[in-house]
Structures are given as structure tokens and as C-alpha cells.
Amino acid sequence: MDNQNDFFDEFINDETEVDDSESDEEFEDDAEVDLRTVLLVKSEMIALLGLRQSTEAATIVRIDPRQPLPSTQQYDDAAAAVKWFNRSLATSKRNGWEVIFDGKPMYG
């Protein structure tokens, strides 16, 4: 990944045509997904820490304004991801970051 756009192209590719019949089949499983988003502020900087978890796996996403690209970490064990998410959040707070939002993502 040479630049920030490469990161998003990996997840959101608007140039690729998607066959809806195939993609609907992929997401038909009944696994419930829980999302949590934490927005933090420090010295006129905004950072994001996100957690997406299901019963089988989880992903942590960090967007740090001091880093050139967002980072993601995937876990096969959702409980381990929650542990590391909470540890990362606690470390951020100790380092002077203030939580301005903590909850489910807001749409619309």
C-alpha cells in the first residue's frame, strides 16, 4: 500500500461490478455482528478506534492522525479482540486522549 487510497481500495472498490445474487448468498448466515466506535480527541487531533465482532472472529481498526495509514488487526478469538480493544482504549486515555463518542456507529 503506497498511499491512503490503496487502503480504502482494498475495502471499498467502486470500480468492480458486483453480482448481487452471489453477494447475497455470502451474507445470508445468521451470525450477529456487534460494532463499537470510539472517537478520541487530543490537542486538536481526532482519532478513531473501532471494533467489529461476531461470535467467531473480530477486527480492530485504528485511525491515528499521526500515522499515514489506518491499521487493522484481525482476531480468530473475539474475546481476545475485546481484551486488546479495551487495553488500547485504556492506554489512549492514560496518554491524554479524551473520549468524545463511544457506542454504535451512527448512520444518516
C-alpha positions as semicolon CSV with decimal commas, in nm:
position;residue;x (nm);y (nm);z (nm)
1;M;0,000;0,000;0,000
2;D;0,171;0,312;-0,121
3;N;-0,088;0,563;-0,015
4;Q;-0,404;0,608;0,183
5;N;-0,629;0,545;-0,119
6;D;-0,481;0,196;-0,158
7;F;-0,604;0,111;0,191
8;F;-0,961;0,208;0,111
9;D;-0,948;0,047;-0,235
10;E;-0,885;-0,279;-0,057
11;F;-1,216;-0,249;0,131
12;I;-1,428;-0,030;-0,098
13;N;-1,376;-0,088;-0,466
14;D;-1,628;0,116;-0,664
15;E;-1,473;0,011;-0,995
16;T;-1,563;-0,354;-0,955
17;E;-1,904;-0,470;-1,071
18;V;-2,072;-0,690;-0,810
19;D;-2,316;-0,969;-0,891
20;D;-2,585;-0,920;-0,623
21;S;-2,706;-1,279;-0,639
22;E;-2,364;-1,409;-0,531
23;S;-2,305;-1,146;-0,264
24;D;-2,646;-1,206;-0,105
25;E;-2,560;-1,573;-0,061
26;E;-2,233;-1,485;0,110
27;F;-2,403;-1,276;0,379
28;E;-2,702;-1,495;0,448
29;D;-2,552;-1,655;0,758
30;D;-2,725;-1,565;1,081
31;A;-2,411;-1,460;1,268
32;E;-2,483;-1,144;1,462
33;V;-2,223;-0,870;1,429
34;D;-2,162;-0,614;1,701
35;L;-1,995;-0,282;1,619
36;R;-1,838;-0,029;1,854
37;T;-1,681;0,302;1,759
38;V;-1,478;0,525;1,988
39;L;-1,381;0,877;1,881
40;L;-1,099;1,038;2,075
41;V;-0,963;1,393;2,077
42;K;-0,630;1,537;2,191
43;S;-0,465;1,868;2,103
44;E;-0,691;1,937;1,802
45;M;-0,641;1,580;1,670
46;I;-0,920;1,325;1,625
47;A;-0,859;0,951;1,635
48;L;-1,089;0,653;1,586
49;L;-1,083;0,309;1,743
50;G;-1,333;0,058;1,608
51;L;-1,431;-0,297;1,696
52;R;-1,634;-0,531;1,477
53;Q;-1,705;-0,864;1,639
54;S;-1,912;-1,173;1,578
55;T;-1,925;-1,497;1,770
56;E;-1,644;-1,640;1,554
57;A;-1,400;-1,353;1,496
58;A;-1,329;-0,984;1,540
59;T;-1,143;-0,693;1,385
60;I;-0,994;-0,384;1,547
61;V;-0,944;-0,070;1,335
62;R;-0,733;0,226;1,443
63;I;-0,713;0,561;1,270
64;D;-0,439;0,770;1,427
65;P;-0,383;1,117;1,278
66;R;-0,008;1,080;1,340
67;Q;0,013;0,770;1,119
68;P;-0,001;0,783;0,737
69;L;-0,246;0,489;0,708
70;P;-0,518;0,330;0,922
71;S;-0,434;-0,007;1,074
72;T;-0,642;-0,320;1,121
73;Q;-0,587;-0,630;1,327
74;Q;-0,797;-0,943;1,282
75;Y;-0,856;-1,198;1,558
76;D;-0,992;-1,551;1,537
77;D;-1,095;-1,521;1,902
78;A;-1,350;-1,242;1,962
79;A;-1,278;-1,239;2,337
80;A;-0,909;-1,170;2,270
81;A;-1,004;-0,883;2,039
82;V;-1,226;-0,727;2,308
83;K;-0,940;-0,758;2,557
84;W;-0,696;-0,581;2,322
85;F;-0,955;-0,319;2,224
86;N;-1,014;-0,230;2,590
87;R;-0,640;-0,231;2,660
88;S;-0,576;0,003;2,366
89;L;-0,855;0,236;2,478
90;A;-0,721;0,246;2,836
91;T;-0,371;0,324;2,708
92;S;-0,506;0,607;2,493
93;K;-0,686;0,757;2,791
94;R;-0,370;0,735;3,005
95;N;-0,184;0,914;2,725
96;G;-0,418;1,213;2,739
97;W;-0,680;1,124;2,476
98;E;-1,037;1,220;2,570
99;V;-1,330;1,003;2,458
100;I;-1,594;1,214;2,281
101;F;-1,807;0,924;2,150
102;D;-1,830;0,560;2,248
103;G;-2,104;0,345;2,102
104;K;-2,253;0,200;1,789
105;P;-2,177;0,383;1,464
106;M;-2,436;0,641;1,368
107;Y;-2,574;0,630;1,016
108;G;-2,756;0,906;0,835
